[in-house]
Amino acid sequence: MKRFFSVAFFKDKKNIAILTLAVLLLGSFSITGNQHKDEKEYKVQIQKLTKSNEEAEKEYKTLKSEFDSYKKENEQYIALGKKEEQAKKEKAAEEEKQKVEKAKQEKEAKEQEIARQAEEKRKQEEAAAAQAQQQ
């Protein structure tokens, strides 16, 4: 074994060439093996990222669909609220109109009562004057 690595071994160009080729082949196999291993790792990482991306896309679509349904439901509630608000305004306007009409009728009734009382008083005064004239 000592002789294999002796200086004489390296004096022969053929032996140096064989040794160099052996080292290069070992290095080449090592690099090729590492590259192949790296390629497999990259493929696995790509598959994981692709799967993760697909899951994220599904989740996005689900959330978007859910958001759209909430948005549609919210729009329905807003429309319903606007209808209720409009109905309240119309009811308040109708009640105000009825109050005004009732006040107007009460005013007319009071005026008629005052006019009737005035007419009654006038008739009583005329009757009293006629009676006073007869005496």
mmCIF file of the C-alpha atoms, coordinates in Angstrom:
data_MODEL
# 
_entry.id   MODEL 
# 
loop_
_atom_site.group_PDB 
_atom_site.id 
_atom_site.type_symbol 
_atom_site.label_atom_id 
_atom_site.label_alt_id 
_atom_site.label_comp_id 
_atom_site.label_asym_id 
_atom_site.label_entity_id 
_atom_site.label_seq_id 
_atom_site.pdbx_PDB_ins_code 
_atom_site.Cartn_x 
_atom_site.Cartn_y 
_atom_site.Cartn_z 
_atom_site.occupancy 
_atom_site.B_iso_or_equiv 
_atom_site.pdbx_formal_charge 
_atom_site.auth_seq_id 
_atom_site.auth_comp_id 
_atom_site.auth_asym_id 
_atom_site.auth_atom_id 
_atom_site.pdbx_PDB_model_num 
ATOM 1   C CA . MET A 1 1   ? 0.000    0.000  0.000   1.00 0.00 ? 1   MET A CA 1 
ATOM 2   C CA . LYS A 1 2   ? 2.880    2.293  0.681   1.00 0.00 ? 2   LYS A CA 1 
ATOM 3   C CA . ARG A 1 3   ? 4.109    1.700  -2.738  1.00 0.00 ? 3   ARG A CA 1 
ATOM 4   C CA . PHE A 1 4   ? 0.780    2.653  -4.298  1.00 0.00 ? 4   PHE A CA 1 
ATOM 5   C CA . PHE A 1 5   ? 1.105    6.201  -3.035  1.00 0.00 ? 5   PHE A CA 1 
ATOM 6   C CA . SER A 1 6   ? 4.802    6.443  -3.453  1.00 0.00 ? 6   SER A CA 1 
ATOM 7   C CA . VAL A 1 7   ? 6.516    9.105  -5.516  1.00 0.00 ? 7   VAL A CA 1 
ATOM 8   C CA . ALA A 1 8   ? 7.266    6.548  -8.175  1.00 0.00 ? 8   ALA A CA 1 
ATOM 9   C CA . PHE A 1 9   ? 3.568    6.050  -8.707  1.00 0.00 ? 9   PHE A CA 1 
ATOM 10  C CA . PHE A 1 10  ? 3.116    9.711  -9.580  1.00 0.00 ? 10  PHE A CA 1 
ATOM 11  C CA . LYS A 1 11  ? 6.120    9.745  -11.927 1.00 0.00 ? 11  LYS A CA 1 
ATOM 12  C CA . ASP A 1 12  ? 4.285    7.736  -14.469 1.00 0.00 ? 12  ASP A CA 1 
ATOM 13  C CA . LYS A 1 13  ? 1.988    9.980  -16.526 1.00 0.00 ? 13  LYS A CA 1 
ATOM 14  C CA . LYS A 1 14  ? -0.359   7.121  -17.160 1.00 0.00 ? 14  LYS A CA 1 
ATOM 15  C CA . ASN A 1 15  ? -0.919   6.612  -13.437 1.00 0.00 ? 15  ASN A CA 1 
ATOM 16  C CA . ILE A 1 16  ? -1.502   10.348 -12.913 1.00 0.00 ? 16  ILE A CA 1 
ATOM 17  C CA . ALA A 1 17  ? -4.040   10.377 -15.730 1.00 0.00 ? 17  ALA A CA 1 
ATOM 18  C CA . ILE A 1 18  ? -5.844   7.344  -14.282 1.00 0.00 ? 18  ILE A CA 1 
ATOM 19  C CA . LEU A 1 19  ? -5.877   8.901  -10.835 1.00 0.00 ? 19  LEU A CA 1 
ATOM 20  C CA . THR A 1 20  ? -7.158   12.191 -12.243 1.00 0.00 ? 20  THR A CA 1 
ATOM 21  C CA . LEU A 1 21  ? -9.897   10.404 -14.193 1.00 0.00 ? 21  LEU A CA 1 
ATOM 22  C CA . ALA A 1 22  ? -10.890  8.437  -11.110 1.00 0.00 ? 22  ALA A CA 1 
ATOM 23  C CA . VAL A 1 23  ? -11.113  11.620 -9.033  1.00 0.00 ? 23  VAL A CA 1 
ATOM 24  C CA . LEU A 1 24  ? -13.087  13.370 -11.772 1.00 0.00 ? 24  LEU A CA 1 
ATOM 25  C CA . LEU A 1 25  ? -15.466  10.422 -12.128 1.00 0.00 ? 25  LEU A CA 1 
ATOM 26  C CA . LEU A 1 26  ? -16.065  10.288 -8.392  1.00 0.00 ? 26  LEU A CA 1 
ATOM 27  C CA . GLY A 1 27  ? -16.646  14.038 -8.339  1.00 0.00 ? 27  GLY A CA 1 
ATOM 28  C CA . SER A 1 28  ? -18.937  13.775 -11.345 1.00 0.00 ? 28  SER A CA 1 
ATOM 29  C CA . PHE A 1 29  ? -21.009  11.003 -9.778  1.00 0.00 ? 29  PHE A CA 1 
ATOM 30  C CA . SER A 1 30  ? -21.182  12.950 -6.562  1.00 0.00 ? 30  SER A CA 1 
ATOM 31  C CA . ILE A 1 31  ? -22.315  16.117 -8.354  1.00 0.00 ? 31  ILE A CA 1 
ATOM 32  C CA . THR A 1 32  ? -24.775  14.180 -10.526 1.00 0.00 ? 32  THR A CA 1 
ATOM 33  C CA . GLY A 1 33  ? -26.157  12.445 -7.455  1.00 0.00 ? 33  GLY A CA 1 
ATOM 34  C CA . ASN A 1 34  ? -26.523  15.758 -5.653  1.00 0.00 ? 34  ASN A CA 1 
ATOM 35  C CA . GLN A 1 35  ? -28.151  17.337 -8.693  1.00 0.00 ? 35  GLN A CA 1 
ATOM 36  C CA . HIS A 1 36  ? -30.545  14.426 -8.999  1.00 0.00 ? 36  HIS A CA 1 
ATOM 37  C CA . LYS A 1 37  ? -31.307  14.672 -5.282  1.00 0.00 ? 37  LYS A CA 1 
ATOM 38  C CA . ASP A 1 38  ? -31.805  18.455 -5.603  1.00 0.00 ? 38  ASP A CA 1 
ATOM 39  C CA . GLU A 1 39  ? -34.104  17.942 -8.604  1.00 0.00 ? 39  GLU A CA 1 
ATOM 40  C CA . LYS A 1 40  ? -36.238  15.535 -6.584  1.00 0.00 ? 40  LYS A CA 1 
ATOM 41  C CA . GLU A 1 41  ? -36.356  17.984 -3.687  1.00 0.00 ? 41  GLU A CA 1 
ATOM 42  C CA . TYR A 1 42  ? -37.310  20.814 -6.047  1.00 0.00 ? 42  TYR A CA 1 
ATOM 43  C CA . LYS A 1 43  ? -40.035  18.691 -7.612  1.00 0.00 ? 43  LYS A CA 1 
ATOM 44  C CA . VAL A 1 44  ? -41.392  17.851 -4.158  1.00 0.00 ? 44  VAL A CA 1 
ATOM 45  C CA . GLN A 1 45  ? -41.278  21.524 -3.175  1.00 0.00 ? 45  GLN A CA 1 
ATOM 46  C CA . ILE A 1 46  ? -43.011  22.496 -6.423  1.00 0.00 ? 46  ILE A CA 1 
ATOM 47  C CA . GLN A 1 47  ? -45.714  19.894 -5.785  1.00 0.00 ? 47  GLN A CA 1 
ATOM 48  C CA . LYS A 1 48  ? -46.180  21.127 -2.215  1.00 0.00 ? 48  LYS A CA 1 
ATOM 49  C CA . LEU A 1 49  ? -46.369  24.743 -3.371  1.00 0.00 ? 49  LEU A CA 1 
ATOM 50  C CA . THR A 1 50  ? -48.774  23.815 -6.168  1.00 0.00 ? 50  THR A CA 1 
ATOM 51  C CA . LYS A 1 51  ? -50.994  21.944 -3.715  1.00 0.00 ? 51  LYS A CA 1 
ATOM 52  C CA . SER A 1 52  ? -50.804  24.834 -1.246  1.00 0.00 ? 52  SER A CA 1 
ATOM 53  C CA . ASN A 1 53  ? -51.648  27.270 -4.031  1.00 0.00 ? 53  ASN A CA 1 
ATOM 54  C CA . GLU A 1 54  ? -54.638  25.160 -5.115  1.00 0.00 ? 54  GLU A CA 1 
ATOM 55  C CA . GLU A 1 55  ? -55.884  24.979 -1.518  1.00 0.00 ? 55  GLU A CA 1 
ATOM 56  C CA . ALA A 1 56  ? -55.494  28.733 -1.146  1.00 0.00 ? 56  ALA A CA 1 
ATOM 57  C CA . GLU A 1 57  ? -57.402  29.233 -4.399  1.00 0.00 ? 57  GLU A CA 1 
ATOM 58  C CA . LYS A 1 58  ? -60.228  26.958 -3.204  1.00 0.00 ? 58  LYS A CA 1 
ATOM 59  C CA . GLU A 1 59  ? -60.340  28.792 0.119   1.00 0.00 ? 59  GLU A CA 1 
ATOM 60  C CA . TYR A 1 60  ? -60.387  32.134 -1.711  1.00 0.00 ? 60  TYR A CA 1 
ATOM 61  C CA . LYS A 1 61  ? -63.261  30.996 -3.919  1.00 0.00 ? 61  LYS A CA 1 
ATOM 62  C CA . THR A 1 62  ? -65.169  29.727 -0.879  1.00 0.00 ? 62  THR A CA 1 
ATOM 63  C CA . LEU A 1 63  ? -64.610  32.954 1.038   1.00 0.00 ? 63  LEU A CA 1 
ATOM 64  C CA . LYS A 1 64  ? -65.511  35.058 -2.016  1.00 0.00 ? 64  LYS A CA 1 
ATOM 65  C CA . SER A 1 65  ? -68.720  33.074 -2.477  1.00 0.00 ? 65  SER A CA 1 
ATOM 66  C CA . GLU A 1 66  ? -69.549  33.493 1.208   1.00 0.00 ? 66  GLU A CA 1 
ATOM 67  C CA . PHE A 1 67  ? -68.751  37.210 1.029   1.00 0.00 ? 67  PHE A CA 1 
ATOM 68  C CA . ASP A 1 68  ? -70.956  37.600 -2.054  1.00 0.00 ? 68  ASP A CA 1 
ATOM 69  C CA . SER A 1 69  ? -73.857  35.865 -0.301  1.00 0.00 ? 69  SER A CA 1 
ATOM 70  C CA . TYR A 1 70  ? -73.414  38.122 2.763   1.00 0.00 ? 70  TYR A CA 1 
ATOM 71  C CA . LYS A 1 71  ? -73.234  41.124 0.457   1.00 0.00 ? 71  LYS A CA 1 
ATOM 72  C CA . LYS A 1 72  ? -76.467  40.096 -1.295  1.00 0.00 ? 72  LYS A CA 1 
ATOM 73  C CA . GLU A 1 73  ? -78.174  39.454 2.051   1.00 0.00 ? 73  GLU A CA 1 
ATOM 74  C CA . ASN A 1 74  ? -76.973  42.828 3.332   1.00 0.00 ? 74  ASN A CA 1 
ATOM 75  C CA . GLU A 1 75  ? -78.374  44.537 0.225   1.00 0.00 ? 75  GLU A CA 1 
ATOM 76  C CA . GLN A 1 76  ? -81.728  42.860 0.888   1.00 0.00 ? 76  GLN A CA 1 
ATOM 77  C CA . TYR A 1 77  ? -81.712  44.102 4.483   1.00 0.00 ? 77  TYR A CA 1 
ATOM 78  C CA . ILE A 1 78  ? -80.823  47.599 3.304   1.00 0.00 ? 78  ILE A CA 1 
ATOM 79  C CA . ALA A 1 79  ? -83.673  47.539 0.772   1.00 0.00 ? 79  ALA A CA 1 
ATOM 80  C CA . LEU A 1 80  ? -86.055  46.258 3.455   1.00 0.00 ? 80  LEU A CA 1 
ATOM 81  C CA . GLY A 1 81  ? -84.873  48.978 5.851   1.00 0.00 ? 81  GLY A CA 1 
ATOM 82  C CA . LYS A 1 82  ? -85.450  51.639 3.197   1.00 0.00 ? 82  LYS A CA 1 
ATOM 83  C CA . LYS A 1 83  ? -88.972  50.317 2.572   1.00 0.00 ? 83  LYS A CA 1 
ATOM 84  C CA . GLU A 1 84  ? -89.712  50.334 6.302   1.00 0.00 ? 84  GLU A CA 1 
ATOM 85  C CA . GLU A 1 85  ? -88.320  53.856 6.633   1.00 0.00 ? 85  GLU A CA 1 
ATOM 86  C CA . GLN A 1 86  ? -90.454  55.016 3.701   1.00 0.00 ? 86  GLN A CA 1 
ATOM 87  C CA . ALA A 1 87  ? -93.520  53.340 5.234   1.00 0.00 ? 87  ALA A CA 1 
ATOM 88  C CA . LYS A 1 88  ? -92.826  55.098 8.560   1.00 0.00 ? 88  LYS A CA 1 
ATOM 89  C CA . LYS A 1 89  ? -92.526  58.452 6.799   1.00 0.00 ? 89  LYS A CA 1 
ATOM 90  C CA . GLU A 1 90  ? -95.755  57.873 4.889   1.00 0.00 ? 90  GLU A CA 1 
ATOM 91  C CA . LYS A 1 91  ? -97.536  56.786 8.093   1.00 0.00 ? 91  LYS A CA 1 
ATOM 92  C CA . ALA A 1 92  ? -96.240  59.859 9.955   1.00 0.00 ? 92  ALA A CA 1 
ATOM 93  C CA . ALA A 1 93  ? -97.365  62.105 7.089   1.00 0.00 ? 93  ALA A CA 1 
ATOM 94  C CA . GLU A 1 94  ? -100.803 60.441 7.092   1.00 0.00 ? 94  GLU A CA 1 
ATOM 95  C CA . GLU A 1 95  ? -101.099 60.840 10.882  1.00 0.00 ? 95  GLU A CA 1 
ATOM 96  C CA . GLU A 1 96  ? -100.085 64.497 10.612  1.00 0.00 ? 96  GLU A CA 1 
ATOM 97  C CA . LYS A 1 97  ? -102.654 64.991 7.867   1.00 0.00 ? 97  LYS A CA 1 
ATOM 98  C CA . GLN A 1 98  ? -105.332 63.375 10.061  1.00 0.00 ? 98  GLN A CA 1 
ATOM 99  C CA . LYS A 1 99  ? -104.348 65.588 13.018  1.00 0.00 ? 99  LYS A CA 1 
ATOM 100 C CA . VAL A 1 100 ? -104.622 68.694 10.848  1.00 0.00 ? 100 VAL A CA 1 
ATOM 101 C CA . GLU A 1 101 ? -107.999 67.540 9.508   1.00 0.00 ? 101 GLU A CA 1 
ATOM 102 C CA . LYS A 1 102 ? -109.242 66.761 13.039  1.00 0.00 ? 102 LYS A CA 1 
ATOM 103 C CA . ALA A 1 103 ? -108.054 70.166 14.316  1.00 0.00 ? 103 ALA A CA 1 
ATOM 104 C CA . LYS A 1 104 ? -109.786 71.818 11.368  1.00 0.00 ? 104 LYS A CA 1 
ATOM 105 C CA . GLN A 1 105 ? -113.028 69.949 12.133  1.00 0.00 ? 105 GLN A CA 1 
ATOM 106 C CA . GLU A 1 106 ? -112.798 70.856 15.825  1.00 0.00 ? 106 GLU A CA 1 
ATOM 107 C CA . LYS A 1 107 ? -112.240 74.500 14.906  1.00 0.00 ? 107 LYS A CA 1 
ATOM 108 C CA . GLU A 1 108 ? -115.258 74.451 12.593  1.00 0.00 ? 108 GLU A CA 1 
ATOM 109 C CA . ALA A 1 109 ? -117.344 72.752 15.313  1.00 0.00 ? 109 ALA A CA 1 
ATOM 110 C CA . LYS A 1 110 ? -116.306 75.440 17.841  1.00 0.00 ? 110 LYS A CA 1 
ATOM 111 C CA . GLU A 1 111 ? -117.096 78.195 15.351  1.00 0.00 ? 111 GLU A CA 1 
ATOM 112 C CA . GLN A 1 112 ? -120.503 76.629 14.684  1.00 0.00 ? 112 GLN A CA 1 
ATOM 113 C CA . GLU A 1 113 ? -121.120 76.302 18.424  1.00 0.00 ? 113 GLU A CA 1 
ATOM 114 C CA . ILE A 1 114 ? -120.151 79.964 18.948  1.00 0.00 ? 114 ILE A CA 1 
ATOM 115 C CA . ALA A 1 115 ? -122.387 80.994 16.044  1.00 0.00 ? 115 ALA A CA 1 
ATOM 116 C CA . ARG A 1 116 ? -125.289 78.895 17.424  1.00 0.00 ? 116 ARG A CA 1 
ATOM 117 C CA . GLN A 1 117 ? -124.796 80.369 20.900  1.00 0.00 ? 117 GLN A CA 1 
ATOM 118 C CA . ALA A 1 118 ? -124.660 83.875 19.401  1.00 0.00 ? 118 ALA A CA 1 
ATOM 119 C CA . GLU A 1 119 ? -127.842 83.150 17.417  1.00 0.00 ? 119 GLU A CA 1 
ATOM 120 C CA . GLU A 1 120 ? -129.530 81.812 20.553  1.00 0.00 ? 120 GLU A CA 1 
ATOM 121 C CA . LYS A 1 121 ? -128.445 84.848 22.543  1.00 0.00 ? 121 LYS A CA 1 
ATOM 122 C CA . ARG A 1 122 ? -129.730 87.147 19.787  1.00 0.00 ? 122 ARG A CA 1 
ATOM 123 C CA . LYS A 1 123 ? -133.085 85.340 19.761  1.00 0.00 ? 123 LYS A CA 1 
ATOM 124 C CA . GLN A 1 124 ? -133.297 85.605 23.545  1.00 0.00 ? 124 GLN A CA 1 
ATOM 125 C CA . GLU A 1 125 ? -132.513 89.311 23.348  1.00 0.00 ? 125 GLU A CA 1 
ATOM 126 C CA . GLU A 1 126 ? -135.146 89.767 20.636  1.00 0.00 ? 126 GLU A CA 1 
ATOM 127 C CA . ALA A 1 127 ? -137.653 87.821 22.701  1.00 0.00 ? 127 ALA A CA 1 
ATOM 128 C CA . ALA A 1 128 ? -136.768 89.896 25.764  1.00 0.00 ? 128 ALA A CA 1 
ATOM 129 C CA . ALA A 1 129 ? -137.079 93.105 23.717  1.00 0.00 ? 129 ALA A CA 1 
ATOM 130 C CA . ALA A 1 130 ? -140.417 91.961 22.262  1.00 0.00 ? 130 ALA A CA 1 
ATOM 131 C CA . GLN A 1 131 ? -141.674 91.090 25.707  1.00 0.00 ? 131 GLN A CA 1 
ATOM 132 C CA . ALA A 1 132 ? -140.481 94.410 27.048  1.00 0.00 ? 132 ALA A CA 1 
ATOM 133 C CA . GLN A 1 133 ? -142.341 96.156 24.237  1.00 0.00 ? 133 GLN A CA 1 
ATOM 134 C CA . GLN A 1 134 ? -145.539 94.329 25.011  1.00 0.00 ? 134 GLN A CA 1 
ATOM 135 C CA . GLN A 1 135 ? -145.480 95.468 28.573  1.00 0.00 ? 135 GLN A CA 1 
# 
